[in-house]
Amino acid sequence: MRTVVYSMSMSLDGYVNAPDGSFDWSVPDEELHRFHNDRVREQTLQLCGRRLYELMRYWETDDETWGPVEHDFAAVWRALPKVVFSSTLTAADLGPNARLAEGSPADEVRAIADGVVGVGGATLAAPLAREGLIDEYHVFLCPVLVGGGTPFFAPGVPLTPLTLVGQRAFAGGVTHLRYRR
């Protein structure tokens, strides 16, 4: 069985980044980082748009200033297969555990029979949400207002009843909300 999970940090006013594209307000503290490590460890595949993929390439390096939590995440991220949606990147631009998408996001998801598929990026999640292909929404609600930017939920997503199946408050003020379609 396949489970598609859209997971992103979101400002209290509903954005994944600020009007200037920044999202430094969503950097996790150690407790939240460990939670992300465990969450990503359960995934069998990650779907990434170009911007997210390029941002996450950071974790394919090795930084001597990292602590154990960061090294753990880097190991998990490197091992995770990735499908990248980009019209500008080539296969040569990708790391060893990534490939360019061969079809639309919906086509790629429909071709997967089993596993937990992570979706990162609001733009990439939008067509999947419109087609009812996202099974779970993991919202990391950050206590900040950014006043605009990219919305977590894209316009045009049809009415989609969701059930709250989990929640957790972190000491740093972030609340994780887990909804199932």
Phi, psi and omega in degrees: 000138180261137173234124180257124186238119174264119186227123179206157169280147182221137174290163180299333178267013166097019184244150177267347174207167180276171181306330179272006179089353182285155176213028180298344177290351183252011180296126185283147170281180186298319181298312180292324179298317177300320178298315177298318179305311182293323179295313181291328178301331181281345183283151176253346181199148176236128172264130183228140165282171182302312184298315179295317180301313181297322177296317184283350175301337175310322184282355177269000175264185174228122184244121183293346179275351180292149172265185182301324181294318180291319178297321177298313180298317180301318179296317179296314182296316181299321183285339185283122175296144183229143171244124186250130178258111182202142174260356183246334179280154174243170178303327180293339180278349188263154176286178187293339183247033181224151174221156175285144177297143179261345181218193178290164175305317180296318179298316180298316181295315181298335181280352182263123183270322187224157172112175178256117184254117177273141176240122179242125178115127182294322181293320178289323182289332186305307181294330178290320178294319180299328181265007177070030183261359176265124182270325180225146175242122176249109182255124174256093187281115183262138183281069180208147172251130182247347172078012179146178182130212178270122180288146176300315179254120182287150173299149176092359177286128182292164175308123183226101177296134180235151177242128176289120182244358177185151175205150179206133176261135179256152184303330181284359177103350179280141175242128176266125177242126181244118181243145176243139177286000000 
